[in-house]
Amino acid sequence: MKNFLRSYKKFIAIAIASIALTIFLSYHVANTLFGKSSLEVYNSLKNKKTYLEKEIVRLQEDNAYLQKEYFELKNLEPEE
């Protein structure tokens, strides 16, 4: 009977330790994947990507306008 109780206590201790370790690791993995910090970083990067895409379009339009102006001014200069 003592042997059974000793085995039972050992089993309970291992089970509790395993559950505690599983909860601890699950919390950290979930926090890394779905936590506040990672969601904020994702949204920040998404907003930055949108801003940069708009900035690219704006700069391409400015570049086209300036190229047109440059070629118009170059045609007005006398040829040497």
OpenMM code with the backbone's topology and positions (N, CA, C; nanometers):
from openmm import Vec3, app, unit

residues = "MET LYS ASN PHE LEU ARG SER TYR LYS LYS PHE ILE ALA ILE ALA ILE ALA SER ILE ALA LEU THR ILE PHE LEU SER TYR HIS VAL ALA ASN THR LEU PHE GLY LYS SER SER LEU GLU VAL TYR ASN SER LEU LYS ASN LYS LYS THR TYR LEU GLU LYS GLU ILE VAL ARG LEU GLN GLU ASP ASN ALA TYR LEU GLN LYS GLU TYR PHE GLU LEU LYS ASN LEU GLU PRO GLU GLU".split()
positions = [
    Vec3(0.0821, -0.1191, 0.0000),
    Vec3(0.0000, 0.0000, 0.0000),
    Vec3(0.0868, 0.1259, 0.0000),
    Vec3(0.2006, 0.1224, 0.0777),
    Vec3(0.2905, 0.2378, 0.0799),
    Vec3(0.3528, 0.2616, -0.0574),
    Vec3(0.3867, 0.1548, -0.1248),
    Vec3(0.4445, 0.1647, -0.2578),
    Vec3(0.3460, 0.2297, -0.3546),
    Vec3(0.2198, 0.1939, -0.3439),
    Vec3(0.1157, 0.2514, -0.4293),
    Vec3(0.1012, 0.4010, -0.4021),
    Vec3(0.1006, 0.4408, -0.2740),
    Vec3(0.0883, 0.5820, -0.2392),
    Vec3(0.2088, 0.6619, -0.2870),
    Vec3(0.3259, 0.6031, -0.2756),
    Vec3(0.4468, 0.6697, -0.3216),
    Vec3(0.4414, 0.6898, -0.4731),
    Vec3(0.3979, 0.5877, -0.5477),
    Vec3(0.3845, 0.5982, -0.6930),
    Vec3(0.2791, 0.7017, -0.7304),
    Vec3(0.1710, 0.7000, -0.6564),
    Vec3(0.0615, 0.7928, -0.6835),
    Vec3(0.1063, 0.9373, -0.6608),
    Vec3(0.1783, 0.9640, -0.5522),
    Vec3(0.2278, 1.0983, -0.5233),
    Vec3(0.3284, 1.1428, -0.6297),
    Vec3(0.4134, 1.0507, -0.6724),
    Vec3(0.5112, 1.0822, -0.7773),
    Vec3(0.4403, 1.1159, -0.9087),
    Vec3(0.3376, 1.0372, -0.9416),
    Vec3(0.2599, 1.0625, -1.0626),
    Vec3(0.1918, 1.1993, -1.0557),
    Vec3(0.1313, 1.2332, -0.9433),
    Vec3(0.0633, 1.3616, -0.9266),
    Vec3(0.1634, 1.4765, -0.9394),
    Vec3(0.2813, 1.4624, -0.8789),
    Vec3(0.3838, 1.5670, -0.8865),
    Vec3(0.4296, 1.5877, -1.0307),
    Vec3(0.4524, 1.4787, -1.1027),
    Vec3(0.4939, 1.4895, -1.2431),
    Vec3(0.3822, 1.5504, -1.3271),
    Vec3(0.2577, 1.5114, -1.3023),
    Vec3(0.1444, 1.5651, -1.3774),
    Vec3(0.1292, 1.7146, -1.3529),
    Vec3(0.1407, 1.7584, -1.2299),
    Vec3(0.1284, 1.9015, -1.1977),
    Vec3(0.2430, 1.9804, -1.2607),
    Vec3(0.3634, 1.9268, -1.2523),
    Vec3(0.4783, 1.9945, -1.3132),
    Vec3(0.4619, 2.0036, -1.4652),
    Vec3(0.4133, 1.8978, -1.5266),
    Vec3(0.3910, 1.8974, -1.6721),
    Vec3(0.2840, 1.9984, -1.7120),
    Vec3(0.1769, 2.0040, -1.6365),
    Vec3(0.0692, 2.0997, -1.6659),
    Vec3(0.1189, 2.2426, -1.6488),
    Vec3(0.1943, 2.2673, -1.5428),
    Vec3(0.2474, 2.4024, -1.5192),
    Vec3(0.3428, 2.4433, -1.6313),
    Vec3(0.4296, 2.3537, -1.6725),
    Vec3(0.5231, 2.3828, -1.7810),
    Vec3(0.4492, 2.4070, -1.9125),
    Vec3(0.3481, 2.3267, -1.9397),
    Vec3(0.2685, 2.3432, -2.0615),
    Vec3(0.1975, 2.4779, -2.0627),
    Vec3(0.1385, 2.5158, -1.9517),
    Vec3(0.0700, 2.6454, -1.9435),
    Vec3(0.1699, 2.7594, -1.9605),
    Vec3(0.2845, 2.7493, -1.8948),
    Vec3(0.3878, 2.8526, -1.9048),
    Vec3(0.4344, 2.8705, -2.0491),
    Vec3(0.4681, 2.7612, -2.1157),
    Vec3(0.5157, 2.7684, -2.2542),
    Vec3(0.4050, 2.8132, -2.3493),
    Vec3(0.2834, 2.7663, -2.3280),
    Vec3(0.1710, 2.8072, -2.4128),
    Vec3(0.1456, 2.9567, -2.4027),
    Vec3(0.1549, 3.0100, -2.2815),
    Vec3(0.1354, 3.1537, -2.2618),
    Vec3(0.2384, 3.2335, -2.3403),
    Vec3(0.3649, 3.1932, -2.3333),
    Vec3(0.4696, 3.2670, -2.4029),
    Vec3(0.4599, 3.2528, -2.5547),
    Vec3(0.4252, 3.1369, -2.6026),
    Vec3(0.4081, 3.1192, -2.7475),
    Vec3(0.2893, 3.2014, -2.7972),
    Vec3(0.1790, 3.1965, -2.7241),
    Vec3(0.0609, 3.2743, -2.7634),
    Vec3(0.0896, 3.4237, -2.7564),
    Vec3(0.1623, 3.4664, -2.6557),
    Vec3(0.1961, 3.6076, -2.6427),
    Vec3(0.2854, 3.6530, -2.7575),
    Vec3(0.3775, 3.5678, -2.7985),
    Vec3(0.4654, 3.6016, -2.9096),
    Vec3(0.3889, 3.6091, -3.0410),
    Vec3(0.3001, 3.5143, -3.0644),
    Vec3(0.2271, 3.5100, -3.1908),
    Vec3(0.1097, 3.6065, -3.1959),
    Vec3(0.0354, 3.6174, -3.0872),
    Vec3(-0.0895, 3.6919, -3.0904),
    Vec3(-0.0952, 3.8060, -2.9905),
    Vec3(0.0145, 3.8346, -2.9226),
    Vec3(0.0144, 3.9352, -2.8170),
    Vec3(-0.0001, 4.0764, -2.8695),
    Vec3(-0.0126, 4.1679, -2.7757),
    Vec3(-0.0316, 4.3090, -2.8077),
    Vec3(0.0847, 4.3633, -2.8905),
    Vec3(0.2039, 4.3276, -2.8540),
    Vec3(0.3208, 4.3802, -2.9244),
    Vec3(0.3229, 4.3353, -3.0699),
    Vec3(0.2988, 4.2094, -3.0953),
    Vec3(0.3065, 4.1618, -3.2328),
    Vec3(0.1934, 4.2183, -3.3177),
    Vec3(0.0765, 4.2367, -3.2621),
    Vec3(-0.0337, 4.2968, -3.3367),
    Vec3(-0.0031, 4.4425, -3.3678),
    Vec3(0.0542, 4.5136, -3.2733),
    Vec3(0.0909, 4.6525, -3.2965),
    Vec3(0.1982, 4.6638, -3.4046),
    Vec3(0.2945, 4.5766, -3.4004),
    Vec3(0.4005, 4.5785, -3.5010),
    Vec3(0.3418, 4.5500, -3.6387),
    Vec3(0.2539, 4.4523, -3.6480),
    Vec3(0.1903, 4.4186, -3.7755),
    Vec3(0.1128, 4.5377, -3.8304),
    Vec3(0.0309, 4.6011, -3.7477),
    Vec3(-0.0468, 4.7158, -3.7939),
    Vec3(0.0429, 4.8314, -3.8336),
    Vec3(0.1486, 4.8525, -3.7593),
    Vec3(0.2432, 4.9592, -3.7923),
    Vec3(0.3089, 4.9338, -3.9279),
    Vec3(0.3511, 4.8112, -3.9496),
    Vec3(0.4140, 4.7774, -4.0775),
    Vec3(0.3151, 4.7856, -4.1926),
    Vec3(0.1907, 4.7471, -4.1672),
    Vec3(0.0882, 4.7549, -4.2714),
    Vec3(0.0628, 4.9008, -4.3095),
    Vec3(0.0539, 4.9885, -4.2078),
    Vec3(0.0336, 5.1308, -4.2350),
    Vec3(0.1536, 5.1912, -4.3068),
    Vec3(0.2728, 5.1499, -4.2667),
    Vec3(0.3936, 5.2005, -4.3318),
    Vec3(0.3992, 5.1558, -4.4773),
    Vec3(0.3584, 5.0329, -4.5040),
    Vec3(0.3568, 4.9823, -4.6414),
    Vec3(0.2607, 5.0639, -4.7268),
    Vec3(0.1412, 5.0915, -4.6733),
    Vec3(0.0432, 5.1721, -4.7460),
    Vec3(0.0984, 5.3112, -4.7741),
    Vec3(0.1595, 5.3724, -4.6730),
    Vec3(0.2174, 5.5058, -4.6897),
    Vec3(0.3259, 5.5042, -4.7972),
    Vec3(0.4143, 5.4046, -4.7913),
    Vec3(0.5236, 5.3975, -4.8875),
    Vec3(0.4738, 5.3728, -5.0299),
    Vec3(0.3691, 5.2920, -5.0453),
    Vec3(0.3122, 5.2696, -5.1785),
    Vec3(0.2548, 5.3994, -5.2350),
    Vec3(0.1859, 5.4774, -5.1511),
    Vec3(0.1330, 5.6070, -5.1959),
    Vec3(0.2464, 5.7038, -5.2283),
    Vec3(0.3507, 5.6992, -5.1477),
    Vec3(0.4663, 5.7868, -5.1702),
    Vec3(0.5359, 5.7514, -5.3018),
    Vec3(0.5447, 5.6236, -5.3347),
    Vec3(0.6045, 5.5806, -5.4614),
    Vec3(0.5256, 5.6366, -5.5784),
    Vec3(0.3922, 5.6249, -5.5718),
    Vec3(0.3077, 5.6764, -5.6802),
    Vec3(0.3260, 5.8274, -5.6930),
    Vec3(0.3274, 5.8988, -5.5790),
    Vec3(0.3431, 6.0442, -5.5829),
    Vec3(0.4779, 6.0828, -5.6427),
    Vec3(0.5840, 6.0132, -5.6033),
    Vec3(0.7168, 6.0443, -5.6562),
    Vec3(0.7281, 6.0105, -5.8044),
    Vec3(0.6616, 5.9054, -5.8482),
    Vec3(0.6625, 5.8726, -5.9920),
    Vec3(0.5917, 5.9812, -6.0719),
    Vec3(0.4809, 6.0314, -6.0185),
    Vec3(0.4096, 6.1401, -6.0868),
    Vec3(0.4943, 6.2666, -6.0894),
    Vec3(0.5599, 6.2996, -5.9783),
    Vec3(0.6490, 6.4161, -5.9744),
    Vec3(0.7635, 6.3994, -6.0732),
    Vec3(0.8185, 6.2795, -6.0790),
    Vec3(0.9285, 6.2527, -6.1703),
    Vec3(0.8845, 6.2703, -6.3159),
    Vec3(0.7666, 6.2200, -6.3483),
    Vec3(0.7167, 6.2349, -6.4856),
    Vec3(0.6969, 6.3832, -6.5195),
    Vec3(0.6415, 6.4597, -6.4266),
    Vec3(0.6203, 6.6026, -6.4491),
    Vec3(0.7535, 6.6745, -6.4678),
    Vec3(0.8508, 6.6444, -6.3822),
    Vec3(0.9809, 6.7103, -6.3909),
    Vec3(1.0574, 6.6696, -6.5165),
    Vec3(1.0429, 6.5442, -6.5581),
    Vec3(1.1064, 6.5028, -6.6834),
    Vec3(1.0463, 6.5781, -6.8012),
    Vec3(0.9153, 6.5929, -6.8019),
    Vec3(0.8484, 6.6667, -6.9091),
    Vec3(0.8970, 6.8110, -6.9107),
    Vec3(0.9040, 6.8712, -6.7945),
    Vec3(0.9500, 7.0097, -6.7848),
    Vec3(1.0949, 7.0219, -6.8300),
    Vec3(1.1768, 6.9264, -6.7903),
    Vec3(1.3182, 6.9268, -6.8296),
    Vec3(1.3325, 6.9185, -6.9809),
    Vec3(1.2612, 6.8263, -7.0432),
    Vec3(1.2730, 6.8124, -7.1885),
    Vec3(1.2165, 6.9332, -7.2610),
    Vec3(1.1129, 6.9952, -7.2076),
    Vec3(1.0612, 7.1174, -7.2686),
    Vec3(1.1638, 7.2293, -7.2587),
    Vec3(1.2283, 7.2428, -7.1441),
    Vec3(1.3311, 7.3460, -7.1292),
    Vec3(1.4536, 7.3149, -7.2138),
    Vec3(1.4875, 7.1908, -7.2274),
    Vec3(1.6048, 7.1538, -7.3075),
    Vec3(1.5804, 7.1870, -7.4549),
    Vec3(1.4574, 7.1710, -7.5010),
    Vec3(1.4265, 7.2033, -7.6408),
    Vec3(1.4273, 7.3533, -7.6640),
    Vec3(1.4091, 7.4345, -7.5618),
    Vec3(1.4114, 7.5790, -7.5761),
    Vec3(1.5524, 7.6332, -7.5824),
    Vec3(1.6505, 7.5593, -7.5312),
    Vec3(1.7889, 7.6052, -7.5322),
    Vec3(1.8445, 7.5973, -7.6740),
    Vec3(1.9276, 7.6944, -7.7099),
    Vec3(1.9889, 7.6857, -7.8446),
    Vec3(2.0916, 7.5722, -7.8489),
    Vec3(2.0949, 7.5077, -7.9626),
    Vec3(2.1899, 7.3990, -7.9789),
    Vec3(2.3269, 7.4550, -8.0093),
    Vec3(2.4289, 7.3939, -7.9582),
    Vec3(2.5668, 7.4439, -7.9800),
    Vec3(2.6381, 7.3647, -8.0833),
] * unit.nanometer
topology = app.Topology()
chain = topology.addChain("A")
for resn in residues:
    res = topology.addResidue(resn, chain)
    for name in ("N", "CA", "C"):
        topology.addAtom(name, app.Element.getBySymbol(name[0]), res)
